[in-house]
Amino acid sequence: MIEIRLHGLGGQGIVTAAELIAMSAWSHQLWSQSVPFFGPERTGAPVQAFVRLDHEPIRLRQKIYEPDWLIIREDKLLANLETTAGLKRTGKILINSRLSQAEIKDKLPKNLYGVQIFSFDAQSLAKDLGTEILTTTILIGAFGQVAGCFDLLDLQTAIKEKFADKTEAIIKDNLRASVSGFKVKF
Amino acid sequence: MKNKIKILEGSRAIAEAVALCQPEVISAFPITPQTHIVEDLAKLISENKLTAIYERAESETAAASIMLGASAAGVRAYTATSSQGLLHMIEVIYNMSGMRLPGVLTLANRAISAPINIWNDHSDAMAMRDAGWIMLFAENSQEAVDMHFWAFKIGEKVNIPVCVNVDGFSLTHTTEPVYLPSKQEAKGYLKKRVAGSNSLDTTAPISLGLLYGPDKYQDERLKLHNDLNQSKKVIESCAEDYYKQVDTQGLTNYNKKTNNAWWEYYGPQTAKTLIVVLGSTAGTFKTAIDLYNKKNRDQVALLKLKLFRPLPIEGLAKIINHKKHCLVIDRALALGANPPLYSDIKAIAKTSVNLTSVVTGLGGKDITVDLALKAIKLTRSKNKKIITL
């Protein structure tokens, strides 16, 4: 089983991102489950969401305390020790940041010195696409690429389904963002 | 197999299941964590996927009253709520069962104030425990979907309302794979509700909810009590019928002996220790039991109670009284007395069964595999005890 914990701020679509990962992995023939960190929605407050992926049905429902993956929407969240708490020593971090890998490593607790870091400036890529809100979708695309849990097509199917009641422009923007995420070079 | 299964948020799955059951009246008043269910039902109506009267009530008391009124008129009625919302409804809840009016309520289980808390436990369910409703508890989205189908069918057969309990957030906000019956399967299983002799009809007026004096009241209440107890067989046959007609693609493995309408027994039959739980926590406990049984010779089994009211007392006695140890997990307190599920089990178990009560998971406190393993270890102590973890 792969356990993924997503960190972001209220309003950045972290819960939706977790759902999109679960949906994409499901369409990639994996069993999946996504759970928001149970809380009332508050814009700007730290938000967590959890995703489990497995080759068999998932019945475990506790929060994710020892993730294999962390997806972090803002590097300023590294200042909060809860963000990296419990990450496996063999774990991986995907983070939206302008900082270099070495600079990010310096911000991590010492016991996580060995973890693998994938960082890139997703926010600038989103701005290039027209709106910063696409940062999260770009991150999911990048996750699909580096973790290999789903293909671009799986993510695009999930986007079309999840945003079915949104405008065509929103769907189109997110589809472009997914491509942009899959193209990131690490 | 997988192409028939969808991946949906729990609330969406429940809303789609309810829509497939074709209620004619839906009353709604929003409260977390139930809100997505009635929102999704409103969407389904706006998309012409469901034809129903959708009443946005001015309070939960009104929402429940609208359901009661619709049911009295002989139509299929539905509402959903949580926590304080249920407390607002409670007078109507008692009236509905007392008046023998069917209807289905989804209770997205949430803690009760004060202190205010929006997270999951079973305190709200326990507040309607003695109201004369049939009460089902789901472990996952699939069971939640299945139970809504049974609920309408059972209720309309025995003229008793049914409450389907789904853990707030843990199920309502979790996205996981689920099989939704096809329209054909749904129609085959659940026919349109037919108004009965106790339904309001302007051409043949009757009175409902009349005063019963000291000479008649007790008999009427006893009748509800007895009918509720006797509904257990109908509940079983409605579930059996459902799984005969609906292929849930392996997501629920119904079988009369170990996974029926009343409970699921998980683990070795020979296990000397039994854990009794309600709701979604069962999933985490199954993981813990597998881990424990791999490492220990003394095996543990789980009894996930799906039917909480009427309590299947005789059936439970047959299982529990063969065990040496029994651990009862309550996610609610009965303030000033023994925890509610524990009290029920204690009244069934022989004195030879070493009972332990664990109260945990109140107000969203996370129930982990570690906590479950800790609870299992506590069952071996000989002292009768009530522990909070």
HADDOCK unambig.tbl for C-alpha pairs under 7 A between the chains (distance, minus, plus):
assign (segid A and resid 19 and name CA) (segid B and resid 175 and name CA) 6.54 0.50 0.50
assign (segid A and resid 23 and name CA) (segid B and resid 7 and name CA) 6.38 0.50 0.50
assign (segid A and resid 32 and name CA) (segid B and resid 176 and name CA) 6.24 0.50 0.50
assign (segid A and resid 33 and name CA) (segid B and resid 174 and name CA) 6.88 0.50 0.50
assign (segid A and resid 33 and name CA) (segid B and resid 175 and name CA) 5.55 0.50 0.50
assign (segid A and resid 33 and name CA) (segid B and resid 176 and name CA) 4.75 0.50 0.50
assign (segid A and resid 34 and name CA) (segid B and resid 174 and name CA) 5.62 0.50 0.50
assign (segid A and resid 34 and name CA) (segid B and resid 175 and name CA) 5.07 0.50 0.50
assign (segid A and resid 34 and name CA) (segid B and resid 176 and name CA) 6.80 0.50 0.50
assign (segid A and resid 35 and name CA) (segid B and resid 173 and name CA) 6.49 0.50 0.50
assign (segid A and resid 35 and name CA) (segid B and resid 174 and name CA) 4.64 0.50 0.50
assign (segid A and resid 35 and name CA) (segid B and resid 175 and name CA) 6.56 0.50 0.50
assign (segid A and resid 36 and name CA) (segid B and resid 173 and name CA) 6.89 0.50 0.50
assign (segid A and resid 38 and name CA) (segid B and resid 169 and name CA) 6.07 0.50 0.50
assign (segid A and resid 59 and name CA) (segid B and resid 283 and name CA) 4.64 0.50 0.50
assign (segid A and resid 59 and name CA) (segid B and resid 284 and name CA) 6.58 0.50 0.50
assign (segid A and resid 60 and name CA) (segid B and resid 283 and name CA) 5.20 0.50 0.50
assign (segid A and resid 60 and name CA) (segid B and resid 284 and name CA) 4.53 0.50 0.50
assign (segid A and resid 60 and name CA) (segid B and resid 287 and name CA) 6.56 0.50 0.50
assign (segid A and resid 61 and name CA) (segid B and resid 283 and name CA) 6.53 0.50 0.50
assign (segid A and resid 61 and name CA) (segid B and resid 284 and name CA) 5.69 0.50 0.50
assign (segid A and resid 62 and name CA) (segid B and resid 284 and name CA) 6.79 0.50 0.50
assign (segid A and resid 62 and name CA) (segid B and resid 366 and name CA) 6.27 0.50 0.50
assign (segid A and resid 62 and name CA) (segid B and resid 367 and name CA) 6.12 0.50 0.50
assign (segid A and resid 62 and name CA) (segid B and resid 368 and name CA) 5.21 0.50 0.50
